[in-house]
Amino acid sequence: MDYAADSWRVGITGFENRLENLIDFDFVAFRNVNVGRAKTRGLELEAGYRTRLLVLRWNATLLDTEDLETGLALLRRPERTSSLVATVYPEPFTVNATLRYVGERADVDPITFVRSVNDSYLRLDLAAEWRVTGRIAPYARIENVADEEYAEALGFPAPGRTFVGGLEVSF
């Protein structure tokens, strides 16, 4: 269900999926396996605000998953996620900030192969672009501004603070 009025937009979506033959990975046997039956259900919320110079967007997902064969939660699917994105457009610049929260989730320890919990994390990214002409725009980005230590999947740490820059040239 969505609702929009003037500069505002809000939405809410509920869902339930029943899955068959979901492919997963068996860390002990080190091979793909078939999760016979699984279920996901949840709620997605979003809100947005837009003006000529500013766009704000927030979204969140509440998720419940279950492997119907074992009764356990599906791996690497957080119960709660959320993000807030703010973009401002003071001509000729565009400046963007993205704050992302990923809740704790079931995972597998990469050394012991025992089911474990992967901790939640909060990450901030910043970006800016300068539209010099209609064809040329230098840009810069800082990902993981706070240098947060986290792993999207256990055993695979995410990069620390990362600086990216470049020049966009359009033809």
N, C-alpha and C positions, 0 to 999 in steps of 0.2 A: 504494500500500500504506500503510495507516494502522495505528498501534498506540497504544493508550491504556492507562494504568495509574495508578490513584490520581489524583494531580493533574497528571500528565504526559500529553502527546499528541505524537506524532511522525508524520510522513508523508513519503513520497517518491513522486513521480509522474514517469514518463518519457513523452514524447510525440513523435510525428512527424506532421506535416501536409503533405499535398501539395495545393497550391492551383492552381486554374486561374482565369483571368480576374480576377486581382487588380488593382484600380484603383490607379494611382499617378499622380504628377504630373510632367510634363515641364517643367522650369524654363526651358529654352531656348525651346520653342514656346509656353510658358505655357498648357498645356491638360492635361486628364486623358488618361492613356494606359493601355493594358491590358498588364499584365505577364502574358504568356501562361501561364507555369508558374513556380511557386516552391515552395520547400520550407522548412519550419521544423521543428526538432527540438530537444529539450532535456530538462532535468531540473529539477523543482521540488522543493524541500526545505522542510519546515516543522517547527517545534517550538513547543510551548506549555506553559505551567505556570499553574495556577489555584489560588488559595486564596480564602477569603471576602473578603479585603481587597486582593488583588493578582492581576493577570492579566499575564503576559508572553507575547508572541508574536514569533517570529522566522520569516522566510521568505526564501528566495533562489531565484533562477532563473538557470540557465545555459542560454543560447540560441544556437543556430547557425541562420542563415538563408541562403538562396541564391536568387537569381533564376536559374532554370535556363536561361534564354535567354542571359544574359551571364556567368554564373559569379560575379557580384558579390554581396556581402551586401545584403539589403534595407535600405532607408534607415530611419533613426530607430528601430532595434531594437537596444538594447544587448545585448552578449553576457552581461553580468552585472548583476543587480539584487539588492538585498537591503533588508529593513527590519526594524527592531526596535521593537516597541511595548510600552510599560509603562504600565499603568493601575492606580492605587490608589484605593480607595474608603473613605477614613476618613469615615464618616457625619458630617455631611450633604454632604460634598464628594466630587468626583471630580476627580482630577488625572491628566493624560495626557502622555506624552512619546513622540514618534515620530521615529526616526532613519532616514533613507532614503538609500540609495546607489544611484546610477544610473551604470553604466559608460559608457565612451566608445562611440560609435556612428557609423556612416557617416551623412553628411548632405550637403547641397548648400549651398555658399557662396551667400548671397542676392545678392551683388553680381556675382561672376564666373560663377556657375552651374556651378562646377567641383565635382566630388565632393570632399568634405572630411571631416575627423573632428571630431565634436562631443565636447568633453572631458567626462570624468566629473565628478560632483559629489556632495557629501554635504550633506544638509539636515536640520536639527533643527527640529521644531515642538513647542510646549508649549501645553497647554490646561487650563483649570480651570472647574469649575461648582460653585455652591453651591445646594443644594436647600433653599431657605428654608422652603417649604411643599410640599405635594404638587402645587401648581399654579404656583408661582413659583420660577424659578431664574435668577439672573444668571450670566453666563459671560464668560470672557475667553480670548483665544487670541493667541499670538505665533507667526507663521509665519516660517520662515527666520530663526531666532534669530541666527545668526552673520552675517547679511547677506551670504550667499554669492552671488557673481555667477555665473550660469549661464544657459544657454538650453536649454529642452526641445527646441526646433528652432532651428537657426542663423538669426539675424536677428530672433528674437523673444525678447528677454531676459526672464527671469522677474522678478517683482517682488522688490524687496529686502525687508528686514525689514518685516513688516506686523503691525499691532496691530488686533485685532477684538474688540469687546465687544458685549454685548446682554443682553436680558432675555427669557427664555422664559416665556410665560404659557399654561397649558393650561386648556382648558374641558371 
